[in-house]
Amino acid sequence: MAKSIGFIPLRKGSKGIKNKNKRKIAGRPLFSWVLTEALFSELDEVYVFTDDTEIIDYIKAEYYWNSKIKTVLRSEENAVDTSSTESAIFEFCSNEAISFDIFCLLQATSPMTTATDINACLDKIKKDNFTSALTAVKTHRFIWNADGTAKNYDVFNRPRRQDFEGLLVENGAVYATKKEALFESKNRISGTVGVVAMPEETLAEIDSMTDWKIVETLLFERQKRNKRPNRIDHLVLDVDGVFTDACVYYDSEGEMAKKFNMRDGMGLEILRQHDVSVIVITSENSELVKQRMKKLKIENAFFGVKDKYSFLRHFAMDRAISFNSMAYCGDDVNDLANICSVGWSFVPQDAVMEVKPHADLVLANKSAEGAIRELCEFIIKYNQRYE
């Protein structure tokens, strides 16, 4: 069986948008969107090649549950503005410990890439016997030469859109090639090339903040478009700003107290009696919260999770749970991807303004003031339609 690896090159520096790869888009670091899709694709291993040790540390901490992701330190000399992608590829490939039959280049600046797109490129090589493959977008725009002549249509016989074949435009998202072709050509694609079509919206490139805002909107809309709400069987909760009022009290020895609402606890107990499981995912690693979750008998409580979307996908896949049977309640930007993706999403009344427009329901109550209890009562009533 041919071994396929994913390769995601990242640089610490960025002129157009500062700290671009680590900057949050739709609530997650830019690079994490394509990385997550690579993890859930048919790639055997996924390598992040970067000179940014913060990203390396983040990946090691966040994706411990998936053994196929690796990090390799990129040299400073090969991480400057003039460094080409091919130079990064061959520095990486010079490591004799890395073996592969098919090499798949993935671009972090193409966050609309999905596991399906990656798999389609691999299939072009594995099943259709192409030497390499790339992703492209079919555009129906009319293209002109600089000399004022039309490139792809007759100006005196302008075709209707539905009759116009259009052009395939490389979108820079995914490139795959056989190992021998990569080393012989010294290029990401060569030989016979298979083309995988991606949606037109994936043609957007992130070179400016205007591009960033456009792509972020597209990400939000894509996640929401895939929602198909079913009966709610699982409720997923953030902690700070949902269970608590987002405040923490410290003394000289550290964390001293957090505020919880006892009625929320009763609501969750009643909810479980209606066959809805409760899951907690929080980015914090608080002993106080661990004690509270133990008191509430919430067994599926996960702490120190920064990339909540990747982890929830892993959790759902591991237990054969559909996102459409989940409800999610969060209050801040790191909850956005899950809020936009599950069957039902909720935010407390005092959630940050950035997340409210994306939730299915803004609760009447504030965090630690009955928001969870209100949510539990909503789910019980909502599920009655499935009885």
VEXDREN-2710 file (C-alpha; in Angstrom, 1 decimal):
% VEXDREN-2710
k/r/px/py/pz
1/MET/0.0/0.0/0.0
2/ALA/1.4/3.4/-1.1
3/LYS/2.2/5.6/1.9
4/SER/1.0/9.2/1.5
5/ILE/2.1/12.1/3.7
6/GLY/0.8/15.6/4.0
7/PHE/3.1/18.6/4.2
8/ILE/2.1/22.0/5.6
9/PRO/4.9/24.6/5.4
10/LEU/4.5/27.6/7.8
11/ARG/6.7/30.6/8.3
12/LYS/6.9/32.7/11.5
13/GLY/7.2/36.0/9.6
14/SER/4.4/37.5/7.5
15/LYS/4.5/40.9/5.8
16/GLY/0.9/41.3/4.6
17/ILE/-0.9/40.2/7.8
18/LYS/1.2/40.0/11.0
19/ASN/1.3/36.5/12.6
20/LYS/-1.0/35.3/9.9
21/ASN/-0.7/31.6/10.5
22/LYS/-1.5/31.9/14.2
23/ARG/-4.1/34.6/13.9
24/LYS/-7.7/33.4/14.6
25/ILE/-10.0/33.1/11.7
26/ALA/-13.6/32.0/12.5
27/GLY/-12.3/31.4/16.0
28/ARG/-9.3/29.2/15.2
29/PRO/-5.7/29.7/14.2
30/LEU/-5.5/29.9/10.4
31/PHE/-3.2/26.9/10.0
32/SER/-5.5/24.7/12.1
33/TRP/-8.3/24.6/9.5
34/VAL/-6.3/22.7/6.9
35/LEU/-4.5/20.7/9.5
36/THR/-7.7/19.4/10.9
37/GLU/-8.9/18.3/7.5
38/ALA/-5.6/16.6/6.9
39/LEU/-5.9/14.7/10.1
40/PHE/-9.3/13.4/9.1
41/SER/-8.3/12.6/5.6
42/GLU/-6.7/9.4/4.2
43/LEU/-3.2/10.7/4.5
44/ASP/-1.0/8.4/6.6
45/GLU/1.0/11.1/8.2
46/VAL/0.8/14.9/8.3
47/TYR/3.9/17.0/8.8
48/VAL/3.9/20.7/9.9
49/PHE/7.2/22.2/8.8
50/THR/7.8/25.5/10.5
51/ASP/10.4/27.8/12.2
52/ASP/7.8/28.9/14.7
53/THR/8.3/27.0/18.0
54/GLU/5.1/28.4/19.4
55/ILE/3.2/26.5/16.7
56/ILE/5.2/23.4/17.4
57/ASP/4.4/23.5/21.1
58/TYR/0.7/24.2/20.3
59/ILE/0.4/21.2/18.0
60/LYS/2.1/18.9/20.5
61/ALA/-0.3/20.0/23.3
62/GLU/-3.5/20.1/21.2
63/TYR/-3.3/17.0/19.0
64/TYR/-2.0/14.4/21.4
65/TRP/-5.0/12.3/20.5
66/ASN/-3.9/11.8/16.9
67/SER/-0.6/10.0/16.3
68/LYS/-0.3/10.8/12.6
69/ILE/0.6/14.5/13.0
70/LYS/4.3/15.4/13.3
71/THR/6.2/18.6/13.5
72/VAL/9.6/19.3/12.0
73/LEU/11.7/22.5/12.7
74/ARG/12.3/24.5/9.6
75/SER/15.7/26.3/9.2
76/GLU/15.7/30.1/9.6
77/GLU/17.6/30.4/6.4
78/ASN/14.8/28.7/4.5
79/ALA/12.0/30.7/6.2
80/VAL/12.6/34.2/4.8
81/ASP/10.4/36.2/2.4
82/THR/12.4/35.0/-0.6
83/SER/12.2/31.3/0.3
84/SER/10.2/29.3/-2.2
85/THR/7.8/26.5/-1.4
86/GLU/9.9/24.1/-3.4
87/SER/13.0/25.0/-1.3
88/ALA/11.0/24.1/1.9
89/ILE/9.9/20.9/0.3
90/PHE/13.4/19.7/-0.5
91/GLU/14.8/20.8/2.9
92/PHE/12.1/18.7/4.5
93/CYS/12.7/15.7/2.1
94/SER/16.4/15.7/2.9
95/ASN/15.5/14.2/6.3
96/GLU/16.3/10.5/5.7
97/ALA/14.0/9.4/8.5
98/ILE/10.9/10.6/6.5
99/SER/9.6/8.0/4.0
100/PHE/6.7/8.3/1.6
101/ASP/5.4/7.2/-1.8
102/ILE/3.0/10.1/-2.4
103/PHE/3.7/13.7/-1.3
104/CYS/0.8/16.1/-0.7
105/LEU/1.5/19.8/-0.3
106/LEU/-1.3/21.6/1.7
107/GLN/-1.5/25.4/2.0
108/ALA/-2.5/26.9/5.3
109/THR/-3.7/30.0/3.5
110/SER/-6.5/27.9/1.9
111/PRO/-8.7/27.2/5.0
112/MET/-11.6/26.2/2.8
113/THR/-9.8/22.9/1.9
114/THR/-11.6/19.8/3.1
115/ALA/-10.6/16.2/3.7
116/THR/-12.7/15.3/0.7
117/ASP/-10.6/17.5/-1.5
118/ILE/-7.4/16.0/-0.2
119/ASN/-8.7/12.4/-0.7
120/ALA/-9.8/13.3/-4.2
121/CYS/-6.2/14.3/-5.1
122/LEU/-4.8/11.1/-3.6
123/ASP/-7.3/9.1/-5.6
124/LYS/-6.2/10.7/-8.9
125/ILE/-2.8/9.2/-8.3
126/LYS/-3.8/5.9/-6.5
127/LYS/-6.8/5.0/-8.6
128/ASP/-6.6/7.0/-11.8
129/ASN/-2.9/6.5/-12.3
130/PHE/-2.0/10.2/-12.8
131/THR/1.6/11.2/-11.8
132/SER/0.4/14.1/-9.8
133/ALA/-2.8/16.1/-9.0
134/LEU/-3.9/19.6/-8.0
135/THR/-7.0/21.4/-7.1
136/ALA/-8.6/24.1/-9.3
137/VAL/-11.8/26.1/-9.5
138/LYS/-13.9/26.4/-12.7
139/THR/-14.6/30.1/-13.4
140/HIS/-17.0/31.5/-15.9
141/ARG/-15.3/34.8/-16.1
142/PHE/-14.2/36.2/-19.5
143/ILE/-10.4/36.6/-19.6
144/TRP/-8.6/39.3/-21.7
145/ASN/-5.1/39.7/-22.9
146/ALA/-3.1/42.9/-22.2
147/ASP/-3.3/43.8/-25.9
148/GLY/-7.1/44.1/-25.7
149/THR/-8.0/40.8/-27.2
150/ALA/-10.3/38.3/-25.6
151/LYS/-8.6/35.1/-24.4
152/ASN/-11.4/32.7/-23.9
153/TYR/-14.5/33.8/-25.9
154/ASP/-15.7/35.5/-29.1
155/VAL/-16.7/39.1/-28.3
156/PHE/-19.2/39.0/-31.2
157/ASN/-20.8/35.7/-30.0
158/ARG/-20.9/36.2/-26.2
159/PRO/-22.0/32.9/-24.7
160/ARG/-24.6/32.6/-22.0
161/ARG/-23.2/31.4/-18.7
162/GLN/-25.0/28.1/-18.8
163/ASP/-23.5/27.5/-22.3
164/PHE/-20.0/28.6/-21.4
165/GLU/-17.5/25.9/-20.3
166/GLY/-15.3/28.4/-18.5
167/LEU/-11.8/27.9/-17.4
168/LEU/-10.1/25.9/-14.6
169/VAL/-8.0/28.2/-12.4
170/GLU/-5.4/26.8/-10.0
171/ASN/-6.5/27.7/-6.4
172/GLY/-3.3/26.8/-4.6
173/ALA/-4.9/24.5/-2.0
174/VAL/-3.7/21.0/-2.6
175/TYR/-0.9/19.5/-4.7
176/ALA/0.0/15.8/-4.7
177/THR/2.7/13.9/-6.6
178/LYS/4.5/10.6/-6.6
179/LYS/7.9/10.6/-4.9
180/GLU/9.9/9.7/-8.0
181/ALA/8.3/12.5/-10.0
182/LEU/8.9/15.0/-7.2
183/PHE/12.6/14.2/-7.1
184/GLU/13.1/14.0/-10.8
185/SER/11.3/17.2/-11.7
186/LYS/12.2/19.1/-8.5
187/ASN/8.6/20.5/-8.7
188/ARG/5.4/20.0/-6.8
189/ILE/3.6/18.6/-9.9
190/SER/4.9/17.0/-13.1
191/GLY/4.1/14.3/-15.6
192/THR/0.4/13.5/-16.1
193/VAL/-1.7/15.9/-13.9
194/GLY/-5.1/15.1/-12.6
195/VAL/-7.4/18.1/-11.7
196/VAL/-9.8/18.1/-8.8
197/ALA/-12.5/20.8/-9.0
198/MET/-13.2/22.7/-5.8
199/PRO/-16.1/25.2/-5.2
200/GLU/-15.7/28.7/-6.7
201/GLU/-15.5/30.2/-3.3
202/THR/-12.2/28.5/-2.6
203/LEU/-10.5/30.7/-5.2
204/ALA/-10.2/33.5/-2.6
205/GLU/-6.6/34.0/-1.4
206/ILE/-5.6/35.6/1.9
207/ASP/-3.2/38.4/1.1
208/SER/-4.9/41.3/2.9
209/MET/-7.3/42.0/5.8
210/THR/-10.1/42.4/3.2
211/ASP/-9.4/38.9/1.9
212/TRP/-9.3/37.7/5.5
213/LYS/-12.8/39.0/6.3
214/ILE/-14.2/37.5/3.1
215/VAL/-12.7/34.1/3.7
216/GLU/-13.8/34.2/7.4
217/THR/-17.4/34.9/6.2
218/LEU/-17.2/32.0/3.8
219/LEU/-16.0/29.7/6.5
220/PHE/-18.9/30.6/8.8
221/GLU/-21.4/30.1/6.0
222/ARG/-19.9/26.7/4.9
223/GLN/-20.1/25.4/8.5
224/LYS/-23.7/26.5/8.9
225/ARG/-24.7/25.2/5.5
226/ASN/-23.8/21.7/6.6
227/LYS/-26.1/21.7/9.6
228/ARG/-29.1/19.3/9.6
229/PRO/-30.6/19.5/13.2
230/ASN/-31.9/16.2/14.6
231/ARG/-33.0/15.2/18.0
232/ILE/-30.5/16.5/20.5
233/ASP/-28.8/13.5/22.2
234/HIS/-25.7/15.3/23.4
235/LEU/-25.2/18.7/25.0
236/VAL/-21.6/20.1/24.8
237/LEU/-20.7/22.9/27.2
238/ASP/-17.9/25.3/27.7
239/VAL/-17.2/26.3/31.3
240/ASP/-16.0/29.8/31.8
241/GLY/-18.7/32.2/30.6
242/VAL/-21.3/29.4/30.6
243/PHE/-21.2/27.5/33.9
244/THR/-19.4/30.5/35.5
245/ASP/-19.7/34.2/35.1
246/ALA/-16.2/34.2/33.4
247/CYS/-14.7/35.6/36.6
248/VAL/-12.0/33.9/38.7
249/TYR/-10.9/34.9/42.2
250/TYR/-7.3/34.7/43.2
251/ASP/-5.4/34.9/46.5
252/SER/-1.6/34.8/47.1
253/GLU/-1.7/31.0/46.5
254/GLY/-3.5/31.2/43.1
255/GLU/-7.0/30.3/42.0
256/MET/-9.4/30.6/44.9
257/ALA/-13.0/30.6/43.7
258/LYS/-15.4/30.5/40.8
259/LYS/-19.1/31.2/40.8
260/PHE/-21.5/28.3/39.7
261/ASN/-25.3/28.2/39.7
262/MET/-26.9/25.3/41.6
263/ARG/-30.0/25.4/39.5
264/ASP/-27.9/24.7/36.4
265/GLY/-26.7/21.5/38.1
266/MET/-30.3/20.4/38.7
267/GLY/-31.1/21.2/35.1
268/LEU/-28.4/19.0/33.8
269/GLU/-29.5/16.2/36.1
270/ILE/-33.0/16.4/34.8
271/LEU/-31.7/16.6/31.2
272/ARG/-29.8/13.3/31.6
273/GLN/-33.0/11.7/32.8
274/HIS/-34.4/12.6/29.4
275/ASP/-31.5/10.6/27.7
276/VAL/-29.3/13.5/26.8
277/SER/-25.6/13.1/27.6
278/VAL/-23.6/16.0/28.8
279/ILE/-20.0/16.7/27.6
280/VAL/-17.8/19.5/28.9
281/ILE/-14.9/20.9/26.8
282/THR/-12.8/23.8/28.3
283/SER/-9.6/25.5/27.4
284/GLU/-8.7/25.9/31.1
285/ASN/-7.2/23.3/33.4
286/SER/-8.8/24.3/36.7
287/GLU/-8.9/22.1/39.7
288/LEU/-12.0/23.9/40.9
289/VAL/-13.8/23.1/37.7
290/LYS/-12.6/19.5/37.8
291/GLN/-14.1/19.2/41.3
292/ARG/-17.4/20.8/40.2
293/MET/-17.7/18.4/37.2
294/LYS/-17.1/15.4/39.5
295/LYS/-19.8/16.7/41.8
296/LEU/-22.2/17.0/38.8
297/LYS/-21.2/13.4/37.7
298/ILE/-20.1/14.6/34.3
299/GLU/-17.8/11.8/33.1
300/ASN/-17.0/13.3/29.7
301/ALA/-15.2/16.4/30.9
302/PHE/-12.1/17.5/29.0
303/PHE/-9.7/20.2/30.1
304/GLY/-7.0/22.3/28.5
305/VAL/-8.5/22.0/25.0
306/LYS/-7.6/25.0/22.9
307/ASP/-8.8/23.7/19.5
308/LYS/-12.3/22.7/20.5
309/TYR/-13.5/22.0/17.0
310/SER/-10.8/19.4/16.2
311/PHE/-11.3/17.7/19.5
312/LEU/-15.1/17.6/19.2
313/ARG/-14.7/16.1/15.7
314/HIS/-12.4/13.5/17.1
315/PHE/-14.7/12.8/20.0
316/ALA/-17.8/12.5/17.7
317/MET/-16.0/10.2/15.2
318/ASP/-14.6/8.0/18.0
319/ARG/-18.1/7.4/19.3
320/ALA/-20.0/7.5/16.0
321/ILE/-21.9/10.6/17.0
322/SER/-23.3/13.0/14.4
323/PHE/-22.8/16.7/14.9
324/ASN/-26.4/17.1/13.9
325/SER/-27.5/15.4/17.2
326/MET/-25.4/17.7/19.3
327/ALA/-26.1/21.0/20.9
328/TYR/-23.3/23.4/21.9
329/CYS/-23.2/26.3/24.3
330/GLY/-20.2/28.7/24.4
331/ASP/-19.5/32.3/24.9
332/ASP/-16.4/33.4/23.2
333/VAL/-14.5/33.3/19.8
334/ASN/-12.8/30.0/20.5
335/ASP/-16.3/28.4/20.5
336/LEU/-17.3/29.8/17.1
337/ALA/-16.4/26.8/14.9
338/ASN/-18.5/24.5/17.1
339/ILE/-21.3/27.0/17.4
340/CYS/-21.5/27.2/13.6
341/SER/-21.2/23.4/13.1
342/VAL/-23.4/21.5/15.5
343/GLY/-27.2/20.9/15.0
344/TRP/-28.2/23.5/17.6
345/SER/-26.0/26.2/19.2
346/PHE/-26.7/28.5/22.1
347/VAL/-24.9/31.4/23.8
348/PRO/-25.7/33.1/27.2
349/GLN/-27.1/36.6/27.2
350/ASP/-23.7/38.0/28.2
351/ALA/-21.6/36.2/25.6
352/VAL/-19.2/38.4/23.6
353/MET/-20.8/40.2/20.7
354/GLU/-18.7/38.4/18.1
355/VAL/-20.5/35.1/18.7
356/LYS/-24.1/36.1/19.2
357/PRO/-24.9/36.5/15.4
358/HIS/-23.8/33.0/14.8
359/ALA/-25.8/31.2/17.5
360/ASP/-29.2/29.6/16.8
361/LEU/-30.5/31.0/20.0
362/VAL/-29.2/33.7/22.4
363/LEU/-30.5/32.7/25.8
364/ALA/-32.4/35.1/28.0
365/ASN/-30.3/34.4/31.0
366/LYS/-26.6/35.2/31.7
367/SER/-23.9/32.8/32.5
368/ALA/-24.0/31.5/36.0
369/GLU/-27.4/33.1/36.3
370/GLY/-29.6/30.3/34.9
371/ALA/-28.4/30.1/31.3
372/ILE/-27.7/26.4/31.5
373/ARG/-31.0/25.7/33.2
374/GLU/-32.9/27.6/30.5
375/LEU/-31.0/25.6/27.8
376/CYS/-31.9/22.3/29.5
377/GLU/-35.6/23.2/29.5
378/PHE/-35.4/24.2/25.9
379/ILE/-33.8/20.9/24.8
380/ILE/-36.4/18.8/26.8
381/LYS/-39.3/20.7/25.0
382/TYR/-37.5/20.6/21.6
383/ASN/-37.0/16.8/21.8
384/GLN/-40.7/16.2/22.4
385/ARG/-41.3/16.5/18.7
386/TYR/-39.2/13.4/18.2
387/GLU/-41.2/11.3/20.7
END
